[in-house]
Structure formats: structure tokens, C-alpha cells
Amino acid sequence: MKAVVNTRHGGPETLEYRDLADPEPGPGEVLIAVRAAGVNRLDLLQRRGPGVLPGFSLPHIPGMDISGDIVATGPGVEGRRLGDRVVVNPAVACGHCQECRIGQDAYCADVQIIGGNRPGGYAELVAVPATHTHVLPPGTAHIAAAALPTAYGMAWQALVVRGELRADETVLVHGGGSGVSMAAVHIARRIGARVIVSSSTDEKSAHMATVGAHATINNRREDVAARARELNHGVGVDLVLDHVGPALFQASLHSLRLRGRLVFCGDTSGTTAAFHLPHAFHCGITLLGAGSCGYADFGAMIDFCFGDGSGIEGELEPIVDTLLPLSEAAVAHHRMESGQTMGKVVLLPGAALPRPVKQRTTQGSRAPQSDAAQSSKGPSGKASAAHPADQAPAPAPRPSSAKPRTGTAVVSSVSDVSTASAVSAGSSVSAGSSRVSTRS
Ligand SMILES: [Zn+2]
């Protein structure tokens, strides 16, 4: 298979696109032909080094956000079959620690992260535990699904599981322009809550307004707490989602109404926050930490976003900034590091194209990959129709002399995959971002 490998720490140029032996699914695992793989900040941080997850080692295949088709199953797999179109929960709990035994796998002390400290989705094939796959509703595009696991998982855990956001509440979300902030706006709006977003630039604020924010704050120019209170009848907001850390922690606390909740889930501005204790306890503030999504919560999040395939109204549509072929992973990292992305950067492996593979493994069964995008039946027995995005054309190779692209692909529908291909080929494309339709 083709894969992108970190063999040493450094810049994007250290990502090597190379041939590797196909992985084989072990006991309880399924082999997935990756159709789309989202790029995350952790991919960049671990590529640069030296800060890496415990258990990380080189060489490493990044990629935590994976959507694809099951093309082989290892021994002992139940509830998944060849051809299932699935999205992967990257947090793999150990299954036998105290937390796992009581169903609190989100707090597993020995959790592994697919694409973090075990092989990920920057590849044509990846083997993952069958229990950590979630079958997509019919018609859901792999590209849209690959935009969800990390960003929407974090926002879901923060807003819903820990923050318990309600329809009659107002939430303040920091970090406008980030994947988590967009996910939070989508989820909060779908709940029925009112959303205020703080961003570092007016451009990001304007973009968040188009994503669905009811109001925006420029956190570089405005007094965030004063403005948040002003925007909510002078009493402050019910919930703050802070994935920025110390830079806005004080502002977060003072943006809250009496007995408000501050849910924090990131440390991009540092790992240590100082705050005024008397304000926090006099106002009855609740501090809530939010980590990764457990298996059950992940499934609930996917169902919430894409529905059960019965055509519920207002399907959630992730924002995709750029589509690139897997071979252009370095360009994707350049784009992320530019700080200009407005939405998800998604890689499309060559496995999205039909290719011959072995028919069977020694222990499990394997389907021809060319069949994987055809209609099939999931565990529920529902037809799983292939989405047009799953037959994305092969992205044209970018001439080696071409400079990394600085524009942004306008991806207004899955049929615009070719637009992103043109971008990767060095063509000029207007800046901006849009939605990928999740329905055929
Ligand atoms: Zn565990």
C-alpha cells in the first residue's frame, strides 16, 4: 500500500510518501480501505517533535480522522461485515483497566490513539479494532465523515457529555476558525442553544458568523468578559467552551453568569492557568475538564450529526477547507501551519480508487477493494449506498516544481473534489471555504 510516514522529526518535507506492506487485521480488528483522512494539529506537533504522545515511535503513520470501507476482517469480529462504510473513533481504550471495566473507557489510563501512537489513516489501508468503527448512515460522504472524529468528538464531549448544554442556554466558544470551534457551533445550534464565538481576527469572526455563530467577539481587541455579558442581557453566559487554555481562562471565568460552567479541553496557549479563586467560588462556578470521546459517546455524536439515515432534517455539514491527494500530505501540513485554514484539511488516499488486492487473509476474510464502494448491508441490515464522494477521481499529481498552494479550495459539494485536485495541481483557486454535502 501507499502511505505517508514520519521517519524523523522536522518540517513538512520530512513526510515520506512510500510503499509499505499491507497491514493484516489481527484478532478483533477490521482492515479499512481509507477513503478520506482528516489532518489534525497533533499530526503537525508530532511531526515536528519532540513533544509526542506516550508510546509514540518513529517511523509513524499519522492520521486520527479516518473514514473508509471494511475490506477484510480478522478473527473474532462481530457486528461488522465486508463493505461496511465506517468512520473510526481514534481513541482505543485498553478494555481491561478499572475504568474500562465499568464502561468509562473515555478515562482509560492506557488509551492508544490511532494515528497518534499507533498507525493511522495517512495510508491506503489501516487495521483498527472493529469495536471502534461506527457504520455510517446511507448517503453520508466519507469526506464529511472524516471531518468529524477529533473536532466534533472533542466539541461533543465538552458541550454535551460534560457541559450538558441545553436549548435555552447561551454558550461562549473560543478559538474561532478552529475545527473545534466550528464543530461546537454546529452542535450547539443543533441543540438549539445560542452561540457566541471569540476569535483572534475579524476575518475569523466573519467566517464564524457564516458557520452559524449568533454573535462574535474579537478577543484581541475587545474585553471578552464584558462583551460576553453584554451579549447575554448583562448576566454572562451559561457555559464557556475553552480549548485555548491560559490565554483566555480568566476571561472565560468572568464571562459566566452565576453558577455558570466552564468546560476546558485544550492547552494551545500553555498548560498552566492562574485565576482569581474568590470570584470562582463566590459565583458558584463549575469547572469541568473534557477529554476524549468514549466509544458510546462517539457513536452518539455520529448519530447526532448524521442521523440514522432516515432523512432527518438539517443534517450537520462539516466545513472542509481543502481536499488533497494523500501524496500531498506535506502540502496539507504547510497549509495547516499557515494558520489560514477555515475548516478541515482532508487527504484522499489512492485507495479511494478500485485496485486489486488479495481475496482472503489466512485468518479472516477480505473483499476486493473495487467492490467496497458498492452497495452493501450494515449490521442493521440497512442498505449502505455508496456516495458519489466515494468514487472520487484520482487527484492529479502536482508537478514537483510547483510551489505549495496558498489558496483555499472552494468545496461546495462533493463533486468539487476535482476542484481540490486542480488546486493540488498548482492551479489558482479563489480563497474561501464552504460545506461538503453529507447527503447524496
Ligand atoms: Zn482501559
Residues whose N, C-alpha, C, O or C-beta is under 5 A from the ligand:
A	BS01	ZN	A93 C94 G95 H96 C97 C100 C108 A109 D110
